Amino acid sequence: MEKLMGVIHLDSEQDLLKELTYFRCGAAVPFGSRYRLIDFVLSNMVNSQVYDIAVFTRRKYRSLMDHLGTGKPWDLDRKRGGLFILPPDWNDPTDLSKGDLQHFHNNRDFFARGLAEYVLITGTRHICNIDYQKVFQEHLVSGADVTAIFKSMKQLEDEHAIEKKLEIDANGNISNITTDASNHNLFMGMYILKKSLLLELIDFCIARQKENLLLDGIIANLNRLTVRSYEYRGYLSVINSIESYYKNSMSLLDIDVYTQLFLNRKPIFTKPKDEPPTKYTKEARAFNSLLANGCVIEGTVENSILFRGVHVHKGAVIRNSIVMQRCEIKEGTLIENVVLDKDIILSPNRTFIGAPENPYIVAKRKIL
């Protein structure tokens, strides 16, 4: 049986989430009351029997490395294969590579030592619960050089405007990849190709002083490569702005949306914290909210998402907001349409109100 190895390529992902990416890369941003964005692609890979995974990261990766550790929560702490976090620590004076090709060129050992003959390359901004084995088997049957995953969106949202779209012919082959605002075939930044072809494209690009594998290696060679499309039909959200982060986070309060992402297929894994269950006092009120373990609720929580260890004091009110780990909302304070990063303390009897289309954001470790 042919095997698949994974590359989570963060070098081309810009940190677009404002205060939430001041101190961390986008892949490490918390999501859904207990997860990080990278948890979804890692879990999808492991659930699809991909156990040899590299993470290419260039900047602000301390938080990411702390979260991933040895990869044990994803069953990736293995003697052979497993999880490889590969920051930009290379010192080859003869290296001519540029851009994201530097990671592929300087980490050839990862590909050389891996037993898999095929590579799945993906980012972390497309949140879904996908079976990569189905994509892989279709790729093998089709005989294509590259298989790219897309979703046909019924309705295009603001966050889709800057995303790449696929132009697909009647045979399912990709004829072009653009940012056409009217195209509904949203490219999910995920594609599969043979390892030998990947290394060939890397050398081809470097020899011509190119910088981007997708743009210069694949899109620029659509005339000589057979690039097939694979349509994904499940839940998808794109996190590429603070507005899309807030909107797609709050959509998880809809039980149908939550079910599509978390309950229809295999589980999403994350780093455990082993905290006690959330405690509710007699005065506590909680409605239509996601609350992680370790919280203490003495006040009111409505239509909100609380991460682990949040303390809501008596008389405090949280509405339509996202509150991350270990925040403390003191007595009588009201927050509405707000995103609080972790370790924030809000003083008593304060009011913080944002707008649904432009939530109020507070960077981590603040006292207000």
C-alpha positions in Angstrom: 0.0 0.0 0.0 1.4 3.4 -1.0 2.1 5.8 1.9 1.6 9.5 2.5 3.8 11.9 4.5 2.6 15.4 5.5 4.1 18.9 5.4 2.3 21.7 7.3 3.8 24.7 5.6 3.4 27.9 7.6 6.0 30.0 5.9 3.5 31.4 3.3 0.8 32.1 6.0 0.7 35.8 7.0 -0.2 36.7 10.5 -3.4 38.6 9.8 -5.2 38.2 13.1 -4.1 41.5 14.6 -3.6 41.4 18.4 -4.0 37.6 18.3 -0.8 37.2 16.3 1.3 39.8 18.0 3.1 37.1 20.0 2.3 33.9 18.1 2.0 32.6 14.6 -1.5 32.1 13.1 -1.3 28.3 13.5 -1.1 28.7 17.3 -4.2 30.9 17.6 -6.8 29.3 20.0 -10.1 28.3 18.4 -13.3 26.6 19.5 -12.9 26.8 23.4 -10.0 24.3 23.7 -8.1 23.9 20.4 -5.4 25.7 18.3 -5.8 26.2 14.5 -3.0 23.6 13.8 -4.9 20.9 15.8 -7.4 20.5 12.9 -4.9 19.7 10.1 -2.8 17.6 12.5 -5.8 15.6 13.6 -7.0 15.2 10.0 -3.6 13.8 9.0 -3.4 11.4 11.9 -7.0 10.2 11.4 -6.0 9.5 7.8 -3.0 7.4 8.8 -0.4 10.0 8.1 2.2 9.6 10.8 5.3 11.3 9.3 4.7 15.0 9.6 6.9 18.1 9.3 5.9 21.6 10.4 7.8 24.3 8.5 7.7 27.5 10.5 9.8 30.7 10.3 8.7 33.2 12.9 6.9 33.5 16.3 6.9 29.8 16.8 7.6 29.6 20.6 3.9 29.2 21.4 3.5 26.7 18.7 6.4 24.5 19.9 5.1 24.7 23.5 1.7 23.5 22.3 2.9 20.7 20.0 5.7 19.4 22.3 6.6 15.8 21.3 3.3 15.3 19.4 2.0 12.8 22.0 -1.7 14.1 22.0 -1.8 13.2 18.3 0.1 9.9 18.7 3.1 11.3 17.0 5.8 10.7 19.6 7.2 7.8 17.7 10.6 6.1 17.4 10.2 6.2 13.6 8.5 9.0 11.9 6.2 11.1 14.0 6.2 14.9 14.4 9.1 17.1 13.2 9.1 20.8 14.0 11.5 22.4 11.6 12.3 26.1 12.2 14.7 28.0 9.9 18.0 26.8 11.4 20.2 26.2 8.4 23.7 27.4 7.7 24.6 26.2 4.2 26.8 28.9 2.6 26.2 27.4 -0.8 22.4 27.6 -0.5 20.8 29.6 -3.3 17.2 28.9 -2.4 14.8 31.8 -1.6 11.3 32.2 -0.1 9.4 29.1 1.0 11.7 26.9 -1.1 14.4 27.4 1.6 12.4 25.1 3.9 12.0 22.3 1.3 15.7 22.6 0.2 17.3 22.7 3.6 15.1 19.9 5.0 15.7 17.4 2.3 16.7 14.9 5.0 13.1 14.8 6.2 12.0 13.6 2.7 15.0 11.3 2.2 14.5 9.5 5.5 10.7 9.2 5.1 9.4 5.9 3.8 6.4 7.4 2.0 6.5 8.1 -1.7 3.9 10.8 -1.7 3.6 14.1 0.1 0.6 16.0 1.3 1.2 19.8 1.7 -1.2 22.0 3.6 -1.5 25.1 5.7 -3.7 25.8 8.8 -6.1 28.5 7.9 -8.7 26.2 6.3 -10.6 24.6 9.2 -12.3 21.3 8.2 -12.6 17.6 9.1 -11.4 15.8 6.0 -10.4 12.2 5.1 -7.1 12.6 3.3 -7.0 8.9 2.5 -10.0 9.4 0.1 -8.1 12.2 -1.6 -5.0 10.1 -1.8 -6.7 7.0 -3.3 -8.4 9.2 -5.9 -5.0 10.7 -6.7 -3.5 7.3 -7.2 -6.3 6.1 -9.4 -6.3 9.2 -11.6 -2.6 9.1 -12.3 -2.3 12.9 -11.9 0.9 14.6 -11.1 -0.8 16.8 -8.5 -4.2 16.7 -6.9 -5.5 19.9 -5.3 -8.4 20.0 -2.9 -11.2 22.6 -3.3 -14.7 23.4 -2.0 -17.4 24.8 -4.2 -18.8 27.5 -2.0 -22.6 28.2 -2.3 -22.0 31.7 -1.1 -18.7 33.7 -1.2 -17.9 35.6 2.0 -15.5 38.5 2.6 -12.7 36.2 3.8 -12.9 34.3 0.5 -11.9 37.4 -1.6 -8.2 37.0 -1.2 -8.1 33.2 -1.4 -7.0 31.3 -4.5 -9.7 29.8 -6.7 -9.5 26.9 -9.2 -10.5 27.0 -12.8 -11.6 23.4 -13.6 -12.3 21.9 -17.1 -14.9 19.3 -17.9 -12.5 16.4 -17.1 -11.7 17.8 -13.6 -8.3 19.0 -14.5 -7.2 22.4 -13.3 -6.5 24.9 -16.1 -5.6 27.9 -13.9 -5.4 29.1 -10.3 -6.5 32.7 -9.7 -8.0 35.1 -7.1 -11.1 35.7 -9.3 -13.7 37.2 -6.9 -16.6 35.6 -8.8 -15.1 32.0 -8.8 -16.8 29.7 -6.2 -14.2 26.9 -6.4 -12.2 27.8 -3.3 -8.7 26.3 -3.2 -8.1 24.9 0.3 -4.3 25.2 0.2 -4.0 21.4 0.2 -2.4 19.3 -2.5 -0.8 15.8 -3.0 2.1 14.9 -5.3 4.8 12.3 -5.6 7.9 13.0 -3.5 10.2 12.6 -6.4 8.2 15.2 -8.4 8.3 17.6 -5.4 12.1 17.4 -5.2 12.3 17.9 -9.0 10.1 21.0 -8.8 12.2 22.4 -6.0 15.4 22.0 -8.0 13.6 23.5 -11.1 12.6 26.6 -9.2 15.8 27.2 -7.4 17.8 26.9 -10.6 15.7 29.7 -12.0 15.9 31.9 -8.8 12.2 31.4 -8.0 10.8 31.7 -4.5 7.4 29.9 -4.2 6.7 26.3 -4.8 3.0 26.6 -5.5 3.2 29.7 -7.7 6.5 29.0 -9.5 6.6 25.2 -9.4 3.0 24.1 -10.0 0.9 27.0 -11.3 3.6 28.2 -13.7 3.8 24.6 -15.1 0.1 23.8 -15.5 0.8 23.3 -19.2 3.2 20.3 -18.6 1.8 18.9 -15.4 -1.5 17.1 -15.0 -3.1 18.8 -12.0 -6.4 17.3 -10.9 -9.1 18.7 -8.6 -10.7 17.0 -5.6 -14.0 18.4 -4.3 -14.4 18.4 -0.6 -18.1 18.6 0.5 -17.9 18.9 4.3 -17.7 21.9 6.7 -15.1 24.5 5.9 -14.2 27.9 7.5 -11.4 30.2 6.4 -9.5 32.1 9.1 -7.6 34.9 7.4 -8.7 38.0 9.3 -10.0 39.0 12.8 -13.5 39.3 11.4 -13.5 35.8 9.9 -12.0 34.5 13.1 -14.8 36.0 15.2 -17.6 35.1 12.8 -16.5 31.4 12.3 -15.8 31.0 16.0 -19.3 32.2 16.9 -20.9 30.0 14.3 -19.8 27.0 16.4 -22.7 28.0 18.8 -25.0 26.7 16.1 -25.4 23.0 16.9 -25.6 22.0 13.2 -22.3 23.7 12.5 -20.7 22.2 15.6 -21.9 18.8 14.6 -20.4 19.1 11.1 -17.0 20.0 12.4 -16.6 17.8 15.5 -19.2 15.0 15.5 -19.7 13.8 11.9 -16.3 12.2 11.5 -13.2 11.4 13.6 -12.2 13.4 16.6 -10.0 16.5 16.7 -7.1 16.1 19.2 -5.4 18.8 21.2 -2.9 19.2 24.1 -4.7 18.2 27.3 -4.6 20.4 30.4 -6.2 18.0 32.9 -8.2 20.7 34.7 -11.3 20.1 36.8 -14.8 20.5 35.4 -16.2 24.0 35.2 -17.8 25.1 38.4 -21.2 27.0 38.4 -22.4 28.8 41.6 -26.0 29.3 42.4 -26.0 32.8 40.9 -24.4 31.6 37.6 -26.3 31.8 34.4 -25.0 30.3 31.1 -26.9 30.3 27.8 -26.0 28.9 24.3 -22.3 29.0 25.0 -19.1 26.8 24.7 -17.3 26.5 28.1 -14.1 24.6 28.4 -13.1 22.8 31.7 -11.4 24.6 34.6 -13.7 27.7 34.5 -15.5 29.2 37.5 -18.8 30.9 36.6 -20.4 33.1 39.2 -21.9 35.7 36.7 -23.7 35.5 33.4 -22.4 34.0 30.1 -24.6 34.4 26.9 -23.8 33.3 23.4 -20.1 33.2 24.1 -17.0 30.9 24.0 -14.8 30.5 27.1 -11.5 28.7 27.1 -10.0 26.8 30.0 -9.6 28.5 33.4 -11.7 31.6 32.9 -13.2 33.1 36.1 -16.4 35.1 35.7 -17.1 36.9 39.0 -20.5 37.6 40.5 -22.4 40.2 38.6 -20.1 40.1 35.6 -21.8 39.6 32.2 -20.3 38.2 29.0 -22.3 38.4 25.8 -21.3 37.4 22.2 -17.7 37.2 23.2 -14.6 35.0 23.0 -12.6 34.7 26.2 -9.3 32.8 26.2 -7.4 30.9 28.8 -7.1 32.1 32.4 -8.9 35.4 31.9 -10.6 37.0 34.9 -13.7 39.1 34.6 -14.3 41.0 37.9 -17.5 41.9 39.6 -20.0 44.0 37.7 -18.0 44.2 34.4 -19.8 43.9 31.1 -18.2 42.7 27.8 -20.1 42.3 24.5 -18.7 41.5 21.1 -15.2 41.3 22.5 -12.2 38.9 22.0 -9.9 38.6 25.0 -6.6 36.9 24.5 -5.3 34.8 27.4 -4.2 36.0 30.9 -6.3 39.2 30.9 -7.8 40.7 34.0 -10.7 43.1 33.7 -11.2 45.4 36.7 -14.6 45.6 38.5 -17.5 47.6 37.0 -16.0 48.2 33.6 -17.7 48.1 30.2 -16.2 46.9 26.9 -18.4 46.8 23.9 -17.5 46.1 20.2 -19.5 45.6 17.1 -20.3 42.1 15.6 -18.6 43.1 12.3 -15.7 44.7 14.2 -15.1 43.1 17.6 -13.1 44.7 20.3 -9.7 42.9 20.6 -7.4 42.9 23.7 -3.9 41.4 23.4 -2.8 38.9 26.0 -1.5 39.7 29.5 -3.3 43.0 29.9 -4.9 44.5 33.0 -7.7 46.8 32.1 
